């Protein structure tokens, strides 16, 4: 499989990129090099390799969420730049 300059121009257009002729040539070469590398990888026997989403095993350290009441509610609300009773007042972000 090979990518030509016309395909690079089409992708650039879809991505709303303006490429110079030199960049088009550069990206055409680079993308073809990437495809050549994938062709090399496809020659490997991976039938004994289990699918994975990461190259190394990782585990997230998480905690159980527990609802807790706090006695500092007034202190937190007092730090708000604008307050409306028990609520923070924030600028409107949607139009009417």
N, C-alpha and C positions, 0 to 999 in steps of 0.2 A: 504494500500500500504506500502511496506517495501523496504528498500535498503539494499543490502547485500555487503559484502566486495569486491566481484568481480566487482560490479558496481562502487564502489569507485575507484578501481584500474583502470578501464577503463576510467573513467572521469579524473583521475590523469594523465594517459597516454596521453589523448587527450589534456590536458592542459599543457603537458610537465613538470609535477611535479614529483619529486622523493620522495615518502613517505616511511617512515619507517613502519614496521609492527604495532608499537604502534600508529602511526598517522593514519594508515588505520582503526584500531579499533576505535580510538577516533572519526574520521570523520564519520564512519558508525553509531556510536551511536548518534552523534550530528545531522546528517541528518535525521535519523529516528525520533528524538525528534521534529525536525522542521515539518516533515510530519504529526506527531501526532497532533501538534498544529494546522496545517491547517485543519485537519479533524474536530477538535473542532470548528474552525471558520465556516466551511461549514454547521454546524448544526444551525447556526443563521439565522433567517428570515430577509433577507435584501431586501425584495420586495418593501418596502417603502423608501429605501435609494437611493438617486440619485447618479449616478456615479460621481466620482471626480478624479482629478489627484493629489490633495493635501489634507492633513488633515485639513488645515486651509485656509481660503480665503486670497489671497495675490494679490496685484496689483503692477505692475511695474510702476515706475515713469519714464516717457519718455518725450522727447521733439521732436518737429518736426525738421528734418534735414533741414538746410537752407544753401545754397551755399553762401559763403562770400569770397570776395577777401581779401588778407592781404598785408600790406605794409612791412612786416618783412621777406619776402621771402629770401632776401640776408642774413639777420642775421641768419636765420635757416640754409641756405646752408653753411654759413661760419663756422658753428659748426660741419659740417660733417668731419669725419676723412679723407675721400678721396672724392674728388669732380670732376665731369666732366661737365664743363659748368653749365647748369641749373639742373643737376641731381646728385644724390648721387651715388657714385661708391661703390659697395659691392663685396665681394669675390664670385667667381663662385662656385655654388653648384652642378652643373650637369656636367658630363663628356661629352667630345666631341662625 
